């Protein structure tokens, strides 16, 4: 990536030779050019919100930016890209924050990479506005397809008067002038709702959704179908992983149906894991202990250590459609399953997950389906090798 701040070698995380997507785009480049051309003073408290793979943080590293992200993979990419370009991150505990951490008390320059989720943007602007003052420079960036009237209204309602730039290489900038007298109201996140009566053990149970979680205001159709076909408990206590857990309803359903089951909730979204933990603790008072892990899919799980993996894989990486994450999740599940262990997956029929699963496991059975979704079951055979690659997960399902 060539910028006024230097040239940088950047990669996504984890690096995958089969993934053709870059770690930056025209929106990142446009914002960095604007900072240089407008000679923005970066000597004060600089915050970068939603930097996807660390391109902005890496380029601006000499100015000691504080990065705030909801993505474990994005944070790991930032660390790798800083190291790759000889930048230091010795105090990354202070400089690399998650959306669940307390934000800085004062912000002099706020740079916002507009996220796919308008809810996540709303939540973060509410959390950051107390640190913004009349002199704060607020600049957002995104591709034209990512910036809508609703995006601009959100900036204007929470921070102050907002305008956009002309499009350059299909990217735009957002300029916002803070209004200290503005009263944006209370932050509506997290959102909670009760599940409908046809969801089995979850009927009437309360779900907690932090901002940015897929289908935060209702139970999505794919998960509803999945819940109706989950394997039932029996025999010895089971070790279960809710992979790409989102708000945790799937793993919570397993824990309620079988109190002997030990469930690990995993997602790469910090907000997703916080949502899953809140959903679980609200509803499960008697059962085996649960673990809540933010990480790169099944990487934190030892080889051949679990009996059952349940997953509704994402097929988007931000706005790009890709099966890269699903492929890593399936490979990681195979590695972590004991012989005879099972991977259960729900997905849109057109994604063709059965082809990938048959290559990995040698089998894939249709458990149930409708015109749009299919639930698949794959069993790890006794001779299936352990390590099959890395795995990733995400909060956004599509």
Sine and cosine of phi, psi and omega as CSV:
sin_phi,cos_phi,sin_psi,cos_psi,sin_omega,cos_omega
0.00,0.00,0.84,-0.54,-0.01,-1.00
-0.99,-0.16,0.82,-0.57,-0.06,-1.00
-0.64,-0.77,0.23,-0.97,0.10,-0.99
-0.89,0.45,-0.28,0.96,-0.01,-1.00
-1.00,-0.07,0.00,1.00,0.00,-1.00
0.76,-0.65,0.06,-1.00,0.06,-1.00
-0.96,-0.27,0.69,-0.72,-0.15,-0.99
-0.72,-0.69,0.68,-0.74,0.14,-0.99
-1.00,0.00,0.85,-0.52,-0.11,-0.99
-0.77,-0.64,0.51,-0.86,0.06,-1.00
-0.56,-0.83,0.44,-0.90,0.14,-0.99
-0.97,0.26,0.14,-0.99,0.04,-1.00
-0.76,-0.65,0.68,-0.74,-0.17,0.99
-0.96,0.29,0.45,-0.89,0.01,-1.00
-0.92,0.39,0.76,-0.65,-0.07,-1.00
-0.70,-0.72,0.92,-0.40,-0.03,-1.00
-0.89,0.46,-0.32,0.95,0.02,-1.00
-1.00,0.04,-0.11,0.99,-0.01,-1.00
-0.99,-0.13,0.93,-0.38,-0.07,-1.00
-0.99,0.10,-0.02,1.00,-0.12,-0.99
-0.98,0.22,0.63,-0.77,0.00,-1.00
-0.99,0.12,0.24,-0.97,0.00,-1.00
-1.00,-0.04,0.13,0.99,0.05,-1.00
-0.44,-0.90,0.19,-0.98,0.07,-1.00
-0.54,-0.84,-0.13,-0.99,-0.08,-1.00
-0.89,0.46,-0.47,0.88,0.01,-1.00
-0.92,0.40,-0.66,0.75,0.06,-1.00
-0.89,0.45,-0.71,0.70,-0.02,-1.00
-0.90,0.43,-0.66,0.76,-0.01,-1.00
-0.88,0.48,-0.72,0.70,-0.01,-1.00
-0.89,0.46,-0.70,0.72,-0.01,-1.00
-0.91,0.42,-0.61,0.79,0.07,-1.00
-0.90,0.44,-0.66,0.75,-0.01,-1.00
-0.89,0.45,-0.66,0.75,0.02,-1.00
-0.86,0.51,-0.67,0.74,-0.02,-1.00
-0.95,0.30,-0.71,0.70,-0.06,-1.00
-0.92,0.38,-0.58,0.81,0.01,-1.00
-1.00,0.06,-0.04,1.00,0.01,-1.00
0.78,0.62,0.76,0.65,0.01,-1.00
-0.91,0.41,0.72,-0.69,0.01,-1.00
-0.96,0.29,0.92,-0.40,-0.04,-1.00
-0.96,-0.28,0.32,0.95,-0.08,-1.00
-0.99,0.13,-0.26,0.97,-0.02,-1.00
-1.00,-0.01,-0.46,-0.89,-0.01,-1.00
-0.98,0.20,0.92,-0.38,-0.07,-1.00
-0.95,-0.33,0.81,-0.58,0.00,-1.00
-0.85,-0.53,0.74,-0.67,0.06,-1.00
-0.91,-0.41,0.91,-0.42,-0.05,-1.00
-0.97,-0.23,0.81,-0.58,0.12,-0.99
0.98,0.21,0.36,0.93,0.05,-1.00
-0.87,0.49,0.90,-0.44,-0.25,-0.97
-0.94,0.33,-0.75,0.66,-0.01,-1.00
-0.77,-0.63,0.32,0.95,0.09,-1.00
1.00,0.05,0.20,0.98,-0.02,-1.00
-0.89,0.46,-0.73,0.69,-0.03,-1.00
-0.93,0.36,-0.70,0.72,-0.02,-1.00
-0.89,0.46,-0.64,0.77,0.00,-1.00
-0.92,0.39,-0.72,0.70,-0.02,-1.00
-0.90,0.44,-0.56,0.83,-0.09,-1.00
-0.99,-0.17,0.19,0.98,-0.10,-0.99
-0.79,0.61,-0.62,0.79,0.01,-1.00
-0.88,0.48,-0.33,0.94,0.01,-1.00
-1.00,-0.07,0.14,0.99,0.10,-0.99
0.80,0.59,0.85,0.53,0.02,-1.00
-0.95,0.33,0.47,-0.88,0.19,-0.98
-0.99,-0.13,0.88,-0.48,0.04,-1.00
-1.00,-0.06,0.70,-0.72,0.08,-1.00
-0.85,-0.53,0.85,-0.53,-0.08,-1.00
-0.63,-0.77,0.42,-0.91,0.13,-0.99
-0.98,-0.18,0.00,1.00,-0.15,-0.99
-0.93,-0.36,0.86,-0.51,0.12,-0.99
-0.88,0.47,-0.69,0.72,-0.01,-1.00
-0.90,0.44,-0.63,0.78,0.04,-1.00
-0.90,0.44,-0.64,0.77,0.01,-1.00
-0.93,0.38,-0.66,0.75,0.04,-1.00
-0.91,0.42,-0.61,0.79,0.06,-1.00
-0.89,0.46,-0.64,0.77,0.02,-1.00
-0.87,0.49,-0.74,0.67,0.01,-1.00
-0.87,0.50,-0.69,0.72,-0.01,-1.00
-0.92,0.40,-0.65,0.76,-0.02,-1.00
-0.95,0.32,-0.59,0.81,0.10,-0.99
-0.87,0.50,-0.73,0.68,0.00,-1.00
-0.91,0.41,-0.64,0.76,-0.03,-1.00
-0.88,0.48,-0.51,0.86,-0.06,-1.00
-0.96,-0.27,0.27,0.96,0.08,-1.00
0.95,0.33,0.37,0.93,0.05,-1.00
-1.00,-0.04,0.46,-0.89,-0.02,-1.00
-0.99,-0.15,0.57,-0.82,0.10,-1.00
-0.67,-0.74,0.67,0.74,-0.08,-1.00
-0.87,0.50,-0.54,0.84,-0.02,-1.00
-0.95,-0.31,0.68,0.73,-0.09,-1.00
-0.88,0.47,-0.39,0.92,0.06,-1.00
-0.89,0.46,-0.49,0.87,0.04,-1.00
-1.00,-0.07,-0.50,0.86,-0.14,-0.99
-0.99,-0.10,-0.39,0.92,0.01,-1.00
-0.93,-0.37,0.99,-0.10,-0.07,-1.00
-0.98,-0.21,0.38,-0.92,0.13,-0.99
-0.98,-0.20,0.21,-0.98,0.01,-1.00
-0.93,0.38,-0.21,0.98,0.04,-1.00
-1.00,-0.01,-0.18,0.98,0.01,-1.00
-0.99,0.12,0.37,-0.93,0.11,-0.99
-0.92,0.39,0.76,-0.65,-0.02,-1.00
-0.97,0.25,0.19,-0.98,0.06,-1.00
-0.86,0.51,0.45,-0.89,-0.03,-1.00
-0.98,0.20,-0.38,0.92,0.02,-1.00
-0.65,-0.76,0.68,-0.74,0.03,-1.00
-0.78,-0.62,0.85,-0.53,0.03,-1.00
-0.99,-0.11,-0.54,0.84,0.09,-1.00
-0.71,-0.71,0.82,-0.57,0.03,-1.00
-0.88,-0.47,0.88,-0.48,0.05,-1.00
-0.94,-0.34,0.80,-0.60,-0.12,-0.99
-0.85,-0.52,0.89,-0.45,0.19,-0.98
-1.00,0.06,0.94,-0.34,-0.13,-0.99
-0.86,0.50,0.83,-0.55,-0.02,-1.00
-0.99,0.14,0.23,-0.97,0.08,-1.00
-0.90,0.44,-0.60,0.80,-0.07,-1.00
-1.00,0.03,0.91,-0.42,0.07,-1.00
-0.90,0.43,-0.54,0.84,0.02,-1.00
-0.89,0.45,-0.67,0.74,0.02,-1.00
-0.90,0.45,-0.65,0.76,0.05,-1.00
-0.89,0.45,-0.70,0.71,0.01,-1.00
-0.86,0.51,-0.74,0.67,-0.01,-1.00
-0.87,0.50,-0.71,0.71,-0.07,-1.00
-0.95,0.32,-0.61,0.79,0.06,-1.00
-0.90,0.44,-0.64,0.77,0.07,-1.00
-0.88,0.47,-0.65,0.76,-0.05,-1.00
-0.96,0.30,-0.49,0.87,-0.07,-1.00
-1.00,-0.05,-0.38,0.93,-0.13,-0.99
-0.86,0.50,-0.52,0.85,0.06,-1.00
-0.88,0.47,-0.38,0.92,-0.02,-1.00
-1.00,-0.04,-0.11,0.99,-0.03,-1.00
-1.00,-0.01,0.66,-0.75,0.00,-1.00
-0.85,-0.53,0.03,-1.00,-0.09,-1.00
-0.87,0.50,-0.49,0.87,-0.03,-1.00
-1.00,-0.05,0.02,1.00,-0.02,-1.00
-0.91,0.42,0.74,-0.68,0.11,-0.99
-1.00,0.03,0.86,-0.50,-0.02,-1.00
-0.88,-0.48,0.89,-0.46,0.00,-1.00
-0.75,-0.67,0.80,-0.60,0.10,-1.00
-0.96,-0.29,0.32,-0.95,0.05,-1.00
-0.53,-0.85,0.46,-0.89,0.02,-1.00
-0.01,-1.00,0.24,-0.97,0.11,-0.99
-0.96,0.29,0.39,-0.92,-0.04,-1.00
-0.81,0.59,-0.63,0.78,-0.03,-1.00
-0.94,0.35,-0.21,0.98,-0.05,-1.00
-0.98,-0.18,-0.25,0.97,-0.07,-1.00
-0.94,-0.34,0.91,-0.42,-0.06,-1.00
-0.88,-0.48,0.12,-0.99,0.07,-1.00
-0.84,0.54,-0.63,0.78,0.01,-1.00
-0.89,0.45,-0.54,0.84,0.04,-1.00
-0.90,0.43,-0.74,0.68,-0.02,-1.00
-0.91,0.42,-0.64,0.77,0.02,-1.00
-0.89,0.45,-0.57,0.82,0.01,-1.00
-0.91,0.42,-0.74,0.67,0.06,-1.00
-0.85,0.53,-0.70,0.71,-0.07,-1.00
-0.93,0.38,-0.61,0.80,-0.04,-1.00
-0.95,0.30,-0.56,0.83,-0.11,-0.99
-0.99,-0.14,-0.58,0.82,-0.09,-1.00
-0.94,-0.35,-0.79,0.62,-0.04,-1.00
0.36,-0.93,-0.14,-0.99,-0.04,-1.00
-0.77,0.64,0.70,-0.71,-0.16,-0.99
-0.72,-0.69,0.61,-0.79,0.10,-1.00
-0.60,-0.80,0.27,-0.96,0.01,-1.00
-0.87,-0.48,0.33,-0.94,0.03,-1.00
-1.00,0.00,0.11,-0.99,0.22,-0.98
-0.93,0.37,0.41,-0.91,0.02,-1.00
-0.98,0.21,0.70,-0.72,0.09,-1.00
-0.78,-0.62,0.88,-0.47,-0.06,-1.00
0.77,0.64,0.70,0.72,0.06,-1.00
0.90,0.43,0.38,0.92,0.07,-1.00
-0.86,-0.51,0.46,-0.89,0.04,-1.00
-0.75,-0.66,0.34,-0.94,0.15,-0.99
-0.91,-0.41,0.48,-0.88,0.08,-1.00
-0.89,-0.45,0.81,-0.59,0.07,-1.00
-0.92,-0.38,0.76,-0.65,-0.09,-1.00
-0.76,-0.65,0.77,-0.64,0.02,-1.00
-0.98,-0.20,0.92,-0.40,-0.06,-1.00
-0.87,0.49,0.68,-0.73,0.08,-1.00
-0.90,-0.43,0.98,-0.20,-0.05,-1.00
-0.88,0.48,-0.36,0.93,-0.01,-1.00
-1.00,0.05,-0.04,1.00,-0.04,-1.00
-0.95,0.32,0.62,-0.78,0.05,-1.00
-0.89,-0.45,1.00,-0.06,-0.13,-0.99
-0.97,0.24,-0.10,1.00,-0.05,-1.00
1.00,0.10,-0.06,-1.00,-0.07,-1.00
-1.00,0.09,0.41,-0.91,0.04,-1.00
-0.96,0.27,0.85,-0.53,-0.04,-1.00
-0.98,0.22,-0.09,1.00,-0.05,-1.00
-0.98,-0.21,0.57,-0.82,0.07,1.00
-0.97,0.25,0.36,-0.93,0.02,-1.00
-0.97,-0.25,0.69,-0.73,0.02,-1.00
-0.81,-0.59,0.60,-0.80,0.08,-1.00
-0.50,-0.86,0.33,-0.94,0.02,-1.00
-0.99,-0.11,0.66,-0.75,-0.02,-1.00
-0.96,0.28,0.50,-0.87,-0.02,-1.00
-0.93,0.38,0.20,-0.98,-0.12,-0.99
-0.97,0.24,-0.11,0.99,-0.03,-1.00
-0.97,-0.23,0.45,0.89,-0.03,-1.00
-0.94,-0.35,0.48,0.88,0.10,-0.99
0.89,0.46,-0.78,-0.62,-0.06,-1.00
-0.91,0.42,-0.26,0.96,-0.01,-1.00
-1.00,-0.03,-0.06,1.00,-0.07,-1.00
-0.82,0.58,0.82,-0.58,0.02,-1.00
0.98,0.21,-0.03,1.00,-0.02,-1.00
-0.97,0.23,0.46,-0.89,-0.04,-1.00
-1.00,-0.07,0.75,-0.67,0.03,-1.00
-0.95,-0.31,0.68,-0.73,0.06,-1.00
-0.95,-0.31,0.76,-0.65,0.02,-1.00
-0.80,-0.60,0.91,-0.40,0.20,-0.98
-0.97,0.24,0.31,-0.95,-0.06,-1.00
-0.87,0.50,0.63,-0.77,0.05,-1.00
0.99,-0.14,-0.13,0.99,0.00,-1.00
-0.98,0.22,0.66,-0.75,0.00,-1.00
-0.86,0.51,0.74,-0.67,0.06,-1.00
0.81,0.58,0.83,0.55,-0.15,-0.99
-0.95,0.31,-0.36,0.93,-0.10,-1.00
-0.98,-0.22,0.05,1.00,-0.02,-1.00
-0.25,-0.97,0.24,-0.97,0.06,-1.00
-0.99,0.15,0.86,-0.51,-0.05,-1.00
-0.96,0.29,0.38,-0.93,-0.13,-0.99
-0.89,0.45,-0.68,0.73,-0.01,-1.00
-0.87,0.49,-0.70,0.72,0.03,-1.00
-0.91,0.41,-0.60,0.80,0.03,-1.00
-0.87,0.49,-0.70,0.72,0.03,-1.00
-0.90,0.43,-0.65,0.76,0.01,-1.00
-0.88,0.48,-0.73,0.69,-0.02,-1.00
-0.86,0.51,-0.56,0.83,-0.02,-1.00
-0.97,0.24,-0.13,0.99,-0.07,-1.00
-0.79,-0.61,0.19,0.98,-0.05,-1.00
-0.89,0.46,0.58,-0.81,0.04,-1.00
-0.90,0.44,0.61,-0.79,-0.01,-1.00
-1.00,0.05,0.44,-0.90,0.00,-1.00
-0.96,0.29,0.18,-0.98,0.00,-1.00
0.31,-0.95,0.47,-0.88,0.02,-1.00
0.95,0.30,-0.58,-0.81,-0.04,-1.00
-0.93,0.38,0.36,-0.93,0.07,-1.00
-0.85,0.53,0.65,-0.76,-0.07,-1.00
-0.97,-0.25,0.52,-0.85,0.13,-0.99
-0.98,-0.22,0.90,-0.44,-0.16,-0.99
-0.85,-0.52,0.62,-0.79,0.10,-1.00
-0.87,-0.49,0.82,-0.58,0.18,-0.98
-1.00,-0.06,0.99,-0.14,-0.17,-0.99
-1.00,-0.05,0.84,-0.54,-0.15,-0.99
0.94,0.33,0.81,0.59,-0.30,-0.95
-0.93,0.36,-0.35,0.94,-0.06,-1.00
0.84,0.55,-0.78,-0.63,-0.02,-1.00
-0.99,0.12,0.05,1.00,0.15,-0.99
0.99,0.11,0.21,0.98,-0.06,-1.00
-0.91,0.40,-0.57,0.82,-0.04,-1.00
-0.92,0.38,-0.78,0.62,0.02,-1.00
-0.90,0.44,-0.57,0.82,0.05,-1.00
-0.91,0.41,-0.63,0.78,0.05,-1.00
-0.88,0.47,-0.65,0.76,0.04,-1.00
-0.89,0.46,-0.71,0.70,-0.02,-1.00
-0.90,0.44,-0.60,0.80,0.03,-1.00
-0.95,0.32,-0.61,0.79,-0.03,-1.00
-0.97,0.25,-0.49,0.87,-0.04,-1.00
-0.65,-0.76,1.00,-0.02,-0.05,-1.00
-0.86,0.51,-0.27,0.96,0.02,-1.00
-0.99,0.14,-0.24,0.97,-0.05,-1.00
-0.96,0.28,0.73,-0.68,0.09,-1.00
-0.99,-0.15,0.88,-0.48,-0.13,-0.99
-0.94,-0.35,0.73,-0.68,0.14,-0.99
-0.93,-0.36,0.83,-0.55,0.02,-1.00
-0.99,-0.15,0.82,-0.57,-0.05,-1.00
-0.77,-0.64,0.71,-0.71,0.14,-0.99
-0.42,-0.91,0.38,-0.93,0.06,-1.00
-1.00,0.03,-0.09,1.00,0.04,-1.00
-1.00,-0.08,0.82,-0.57,0.04,-1.00
-0.90,0.45,-0.60,0.80,0.02,-1.00
-0.93,0.37,-0.59,0.80,0.02,-1.00
-0.89,0.45,-0.73,0.69,-0.02,-1.00
-0.91,0.41,-0.60,0.80,0.08,-1.00
-0.90,0.44,-0.62,0.78,0.04,-1.00
-0.91,0.41,-0.71,0.70,0.00,-1.00
-0.87,0.49,-0.67,0.74,0.00,-1.00
-0.91,0.42,-0.67,0.75,0.02,-1.00
-0.90,0.43,-0.68,0.74,0.02,-1.00
-0.89,0.46,-0.71,0.70,-0.01,-1.00
-0.89,0.45,-0.76,0.64,-0.10,-1.00
-0.94,0.34,-0.43,0.91,0.07,-1.00
-0.94,0.33,-0.50,0.86,-0.19,-0.98
-0.92,-0.40,-0.37,0.93,-0.07,-1.00
-0.93,-0.37,0.94,-0.34,0.01,-1.00
-0.94,-0.34,-0.21,0.98,-0.03,-1.00
-0.64,-0.76,0.97,-0.26,-0.02,-1.00
0.03,-1.00,0.05,-1.00,0.05,-1.00
-0.91,0.41,0.47,-0.88,0.02,-1.00
-0.86,0.50,0.56,-0.83,0.04,-1.00
-0.93,-0.36,0.45,-0.89,0.06,-1.00
-0.90,-0.44,0.57,-0.82,-0.03,-1.00
-0.79,-0.61,0.91,-0.41,-0.20,-0.98
-0.81,-0.59,0.80,-0.60,0.18,-0.98
-1.00,-0.10,0.87,-0.49,-0.05,-1.00
-0.10,-1.00,-0.07,-1.00,-0.02,-1.00
-1.00,0.06,0.99,0.13,0.06,-1.00
0.82,0.57,-0.77,-0.64,-0.09,-1.00
-0.99,0.11,0.06,1.00,-0.03,-1.00
-0.81,0.58,-0.62,0.79,-0.01,-1.00
-0.96,0.28,-0.11,0.99,-0.11,-0.99
-0.99,-0.15,0.78,-0.62,0.00,-1.00
-0.90,0.45,0.37,-0.93,0.05,-1.00
-0.86,0.50,0.60,-0.80,0.15,-0.99
0.75,0.66,0.71,0.71,-0.09,-1.00
-0.88,-0.48,-0.10,1.00,-0.06,-1.00
-0.81,-0.59,0.39,-0.92,-0.05,-1.00
-0.99,-0.14,-0.47,0.88,-0.14,-0.99
-0.50,-0.87,0.74,-0.67,0.11,-0.99
-0.86,-0.51,0.78,-0.63,0.00,-1.00
-0.89,-0.46,0.73,-0.68,-0.10,-1.00
-0.46,-0.89,0.63,-0.77,0.20,-0.98
-0.88,-0.48,1.00,0.08,-0.20,-0.98
-0.92,0.39,0.55,-0.83,0.13,-0.99
-0.97,0.25,0.50,-0.87,0.11,-0.99
-0.83,-0.56,0.35,0.94,0.13,-0.99
-0.82,-0.57,0.62,-0.78,0.24,-0.97
-0.90,-0.44,0.98,-0.18,-0.22,-0.98
0.84,0.54,-0.91,-0.42,-0.03,-1.00
-0.97,-0.22,0.03,1.00,0.01,-1.00
-1.00,0.00,0.69,-0.72,0.08,-1.00
-1.00,0.06,0.81,-0.58,-0.05,-1.00
-0.39,-0.92,0.50,-0.86,0.08,-1.00
-0.98,-0.21,0.20,0.98,-0.05,-1.00
-0.85,0.52,-0.72,0.69,-0.03,-1.00
-0.91,0.42,-0.70,0.72,0.01,-1.00
-0.87,0.49,-0.66,0.76,0.01,-1.00
-0.87,0.49,-0.68,0.73,0.00,-1.00
-0.93,0.36,-0.60,0.80,0.02,-1.00
-0.90,0.44,-0.70,0.72,0.00,-1.00
-0.90,0.43,-0.69,0.72,0.00,-1.00
-0.90,0.43,-0.66,0.75,0.04,-1.00
-0.91,0.42,-0.60,0.80,0.04,-1.00
-0.90,0.44,-0.69,0.72,0.00,-1.00
-0.87,0.50,-0.67,0.74,0.02,-1.00
-0.88,0.47,-0.67,0.74,-0.13,-0.99
-0.99,0.13,-0.32,0.95,-0.01,-1.00
-0.96,0.26,0.60,-0.80,0.16,-0.99
-0.96,0.26,0.32,-0.95,0.10,-1.00
-0.84,0.55,0.76,-0.65,-0.07,-1.00
1.00,-0.02,-0.18,0.98,0.03,-1.00
-0.95,0.32,0.32,-0.95,-0.14,-0.99
-0.81,-0.59,0.60,-0.80,0.18,-0.98
-0.94,-0.35,0.83,-0.56,0.07,-1.00
-0.92,-0.38,0.76,-0.65,-0.10,-1.00
-0.75,-0.67,0.65,-0.76,0.19,-0.98
-0.89,-0.46,0.62,-0.79,0.00,-1.00
-0.24,-0.97,0.21,-0.98,0.10,-1.00
-0.89,0.45,0.65,-0.76,-0.07,-1.00
-0.85,0.53,-0.61,0.79,-0.12,-0.99
-0.93,0.37,-0.22,0.98,-0.02,-1.00
-0.96,0.27,-0.35,0.94,0.08,-1.00
0.90,0.44,0.63,0.77,-0.03,-1.00
-0.88,0.48,-0.44,0.90,-0.04,-1.00
-0.87,0.50,-0.53,0.85,0.01,-1.00
-0.91,0.41,-0.74,0.68,0.00,-1.00
-0.90,0.44,-0.68,0.74,-0.03,-1.00
-0.91,0.41,-0.62,0.78,0.01,-1.00
-0.92,0.40,-0.55,0.83,0.07,-1.00
-0.92,0.40,-0.65,0.76,-0.06,-1.00
-0.98,0.20,-0.72,0.70,-0.14,-0.99
-0.98,-0.20,-0.30,0.95,-0.09,-1.00
0.99,0.13,0.05,1.00,-0.01,-1.00
-0.33,-0.94,0.41,-0.91,0.12,-0.99
-0.25,-0.97,0.88,-0.48,-0.06,-1.00
-0.94,-0.35,0.69,-0.72,0.09,-1.00
-0.98,0.18,0.88,-0.47,0.02,-1.00
-0.99,0.12,-0.74,0.67,0.05,-1.00
-0.33,-0.94,0.30,-0.95,-0.01,-1.00
-0.34,-0.94,0.30,-0.96,0.18,-0.98
-0.66,-0.75,-0.07,-1.00,-0.07,-1.00
-0.86,0.51,-0.35,0.93,-0.07,-1.00
-0.93,-0.38,-0.60,0.80,-0.13,-0.99
-0.88,-0.48,0.41,-0.91,0.07,-1.00
-0.65,-0.76,0.64,-0.77,0.11,-0.99
-0.96,-0.29,0.82,-0.57,-0.05,-1.00
-0.89,-0.45,0.49,-0.87,0.03,-1.00
-0.77,-0.63,0.79,-0.61,0.06,-1.00
-0.82,-0.57,0.66,-0.75,-0.06,-1.00
-0.91,-0.41,0.74,-0.67,0.05,-1.00
-0.98,0.18,0.86,-0.51,-0.02,-1.00
-0.97,0.24,0.24,-0.97,-0.05,-1.00
-0.91,0.42,-0.40,0.92,-0.02,-1.00
-0.98,-0.20,0.15,0.99,-0.05,-1.00
-0.95,0.31,0.80,-0.60,0.01,-1.00
-0.86,0.51,0.36,-0.93,-0.02,-1.00
-0.97,0.22,-0.98,0.19,-0.14,-0.99
-0.96,0.29,0.80,-0.60,-0.02,-1.00
-0.77,-0.63,0.17,0.99,0.01,-1.00
0.83,-0.55,0.05,-1.00,-0.03,-1.00
-0.99,0.14,0.29,-0.96,0.01,-1.00
-0.72,-0.70,0.53,-0.85,0.01,-1.00
-0.74,-0.67,0.35,-0.94,0.01,-1.00
-0.57,-0.82,0.30,-0.95,-0.01,-1.00
-0.45,-0.89,0.30,-0.95,-0.04,-1.00
-0.99,0.15,-0.36,0.93,-0.12,-0.99
-0.98,-0.19,0.86,-0.51,-0.07,-1.00
-1.00,-0.06,-0.24,0.97,-0.06,-1.00
0.78,-0.62,0.00,0.00,0.00,0.00
